[in-house]
Amino acid sequence: MSKRQFSEFSGGVDAKASADANDAISTIIKHAEDLLKAACAFKQDLASGKQPENTNIGESISEISRNLHPAVTYFASSPTQQSAQSHKVPKLDESQSPGLKLPAPTGLTAWTPSEICLHTPPLPPINDPVLDKAAFTHSGMAALGEMSYERLEWVGDAYLEMFATIFIYQTFPNLPAGRCSQHREYLVKNETLSKYTKLYGLDKRIVFPREFDMGSSGNGQGAKEKTHKKVLGDIFEAYVAGVILGDPEFGLARASSWMKALWSKELAKEIKAEYINRERLQQVAATQASTEAASGEKPPTPVISEDSHPKNRLVQRIGTKGVKIYYLDEKESVDKQNHQRRFTVGVYVDAWGESRVRLGFGSALSKREAGAKAAENAMENKKLMKKYEQKKKELEDRMNAQS
């Protein structure tokens, strides 16, 4: 069975148009070699000193050109050419509206706990058959002039990063940029996207060279595991681009809604915690407003100073001359909930003849937060705190007595 050209899809090109195209191609192939030979002979005649009017080559070239003219004319105005042009993304400086439409702001809103999807959202179809085939086709398996997944993957990657950025930015308004980047990295990394490719069975449609072993088995024996995940992630990105580009009017909204539901399960814990924290802040604000209304006076605004930081409070409690408090990275792990890296930091003290005494530890998605939790944990160690606070008091009493 011969390969079907992309011109057979999505353009309404009938069988007669396809036959005409094949006839034109055959004509060009038939006469191309004759034209090349005639041109080389003509060049040799001129190099040997013959004048153009004294050669017989010009007549041969003219005859070949007359035979080629109908085929060339066909491709200049054929419906297949027009169909192929319909799948090219217009340049941004063209008079018509660009092919890649920007999303409407209303379509990219913050996650809420009620929007956390407990089931797998349905897979939106790619409305354009040409793009649907291209999203699963490796360039090594595409015929001349056919599309492959690589270019679509590049577009899908950009849209996914934009979707993730806006969802996270609007859902977590007080989250530091570093933590926002961690969330985004998890949502768009190959491990996550390759998981979706398998979840929807997209890996069973892949048309790749045999050495990739990307067929229905999906075991990656022909490629390293990292490469296997990369390709599966790329296929998902290509599919997202196909959904968007295959439906210029509604594709972007469909893709963003789909990804919002799909990703909501990945950050479900963080989304719930964000809204719980907002409710607490609202309760505090309501209490303050109630107190102000009852007393007629505005309560003082709490002042947050550096002394309130856990690390500084730990120093204030046991720090003194000859006491060294320091923090050490202990290990890295992967968070079971969202698969992000977690850091564990321990806090230690050298003092009064003892060295490397572990006071406490803390784990978090950043080393800074882990260090703060370690200090908090140390201050909860009542036995050690009482011991070192007593030693600090005795030392300072002796120093004051000597002064």
Stockholm file with secondary structure:
# STOCKHOLM 1.0

chainA/1-403         MSKRQFSEFSGGVDAKASADANDAISTIIKHAEDLLKAACAFKQDLASGKQPENTNIGESISEISRNLHPAVTYFASSPTQQSAQSHKVPKLDESQSPGLKLPAPTGLTAWTPSEICLHTPPLPPINDPVLDKAAFTHSGMAALGEMSYERLEWVGDAYLEMFATIFIYQTFPNLPAGRCSQHREYLVKNETLSKYTKLYGLDKRIVFPREFDMGSSGNGQGAKEKTHKKVLGDIFEAYVAGVILGDPEFGLARASSWMKALWSKELAKEIKAEYINRERLQQVAATQASTEAASGEKPPTPVISEDSHPKNRLVQRIGTKGVKIYYLDEKESVDKQNHQRRFTVGVYVDAWGESRVRLGFGSALSKREAGAKAAENAMENKKLMKKYEQKKKELEDRMNAQS
#=GR chainA/1-403 SS CCCCCGGGSSSCCCHHHHHHHHHHHHHHHHHHHHHHHHHHHHHHHHHTTCCGGGCSHHHHHHHHHHHHHHHHHHHHHCHHHHHHHTTSCCCTTSSSCCSSCCCCGGGSCCCCGGGCCSSCCCCCCCSCHHHHHHTTBCGGGSCTTCCCHHHHHHHHHHHHHHHHHHHHHHHCTTSCHHHHHHHHHHHHSHHHHHHHHHHTTGGGGCBCCGGGCCSTTCCCTTSCHHHHHHHHHHHHHHHHHHHHHTCTTTHHHHHHHHHHHHHHTTTHHHHHHHHHHHHHHHHHHHHHHHHHHHHSSCCCCCCCCGGGSHHHHHHHHHCCTTCEEEEEEEEEEECTTTCCEEEEEEEEEEETTEEEEEEEEEEESSHHHHHHHHHHHHHTCHHHHHHHHHHHHHHHHHHHHHC
#=GC SS_cons         CCCCCGGGSSSCCCHHHHHHHHHHHHHHHHHHHHHHHHHHHHHHHHHTTCCGGGCSHHHHHHHHHHHHHHHHHHHHHCHHHHHHHTTSCCCTTSSSCCSSCCCCGGGSCCCCGGGCCSSCCCCCCCSCHHHHHHTTBCGGGSCTTCCCHHHHHHHHHHHHHHHHHHHHHHHCTTSCHHHHHHHHHHHHSHHHHHHHHHHTTGGGGCBCCGGGCCSTTCCCTTSCHHHHHHHHHHHHHHHHHHHHHTCTTTHHHHHHHHHHHHHHTTTHHHHHHHHHHHHHHHHHHHHHHHHHHHHSSCCCCCCCCGGGSHHHHHHHHHCCTTCEEEEEEEEEEECTTTCCEEEEEEEEEEETTEEEEEEEEEEESSHHHHHHHHHHHHHTCHHHHHHHHHHHHHHHHHHHHHC
//
